């Protein structure tokens, strides 16, 4: 079925930027809608962003609109999350996920990465 591996997390000051990457193995990458979710300690996993198979359609949580961007490179089997103007409340483990259609619900996505930690200092 394939595997997703995230990278790019780390410690950043509030107002800073990070780029997360998620590389997929397998030959069916372009057939999946891709999403980013995050989970902070003691909180439920929440939707951050998604991108269609071609990359032409994107969707963002209200909390990150205007600050985050998502893109994908199907030739490189990679999806990116560009995070700007980071806030302490953005701190979480960020997961990429693959699914059959775009949704804000994590249950739609059947393939998940292991997550990458993002820490934002105030």
N, C-alpha and C positions, 0 to 999 in steps of 0.2 A: 504494500500500500504506500510505502514511502515514509519519509521521516522529515521533520522540520527542526532546524537548529537555529536558535536566535543568538545574536551577539550585539555588542554595542552599548550595553548598559554600563552604568557607573555612577560616580558621585559628581554632581554638578551644583553650582550655586544657583539660587533663585534668579530667574531672568536669563539663564543660560540655555544652551541648546545641546541636543544629542541626536544622533541618528542610529536607530536600531535597524538591524538587518535580520532577515530570516531566509535561510537557504534550504531549499527542498531537494530531497533526493527523489529519483523516479522520473519517468518520462511523461507523466500526465499533469505536470504542474499547471500548464495553461488551461486545463479543463476545470480548475477549481477557482471558486471565489475565495479570496483570502481576507482574513480579518485579524485585527489586533485587539486583545483584551488585556485588562490589568486587574490585579488583586492586591489590595493593601491589607496589612495585618488586621484581622478581626472583621474584615469586610468581605462581601460577596464579590465574585469576579464580575467585572463590568465591561461592557462594550466600549471600545475606543474608536475604531475606524474599520472600514472594509473597502475593498476594491474589487471591481468586476473582473471577469476573465481577461478582457482586452485592456483593462486599465482605464477605460473611458468613463466609468461611473464610480464615484466614491461616496462614502457616507461617513459622517462623524458624529460622535456624541456631542451634545451641546456644550459640555464642559471643556472641550478641546477645539471647538470650531474657531478658525481664524489663527490658531497657534500651531496646530499639527497638520502635517500633510502625509499622504500615503502614495506610494508609487510601486510599480512592479516592473521587473525586467524578465520577461518569459524566456529569453535566450539564456539568461544566467540562473534561471529558477530561483529568483530572489525577489522578496518583497521588502520594502523599506518603510520605516515610520520616522518622519522628520519631526522632531519635537522642539519647538521654540518657545521662548518666554516661559520657561518652566516655573512652576509654582511648587511649594512644599506639598500641596495636596496631590500633585502628580506622582509622588513617590509611590512605588508599587513594584511588584514583579509583573513584567510585561510578557504576554504570551502571543505568539502568532498561531493562527489556526486556519485550516482549509475546510471548505464545505461546498455543497452543491449549489447553493444560492446565497445571496446576501441577506443577512439577518443580524439584528442586534442581540439575538438570543444565542447563548453559548451552546445550547443543545443541538443546534443545526450543524455545528462544525464537528466533524468526526475525527479529524487529525490535529494533534496539538504538539507544539514544541515544549521544551522543558522549562522555558522562561528565562528571562534575564532581568536582573535587579536594577532598578533606577532609584537613586537616592538624591533628593533635592534639599540642599541646606539653605536655611533662611538667613 
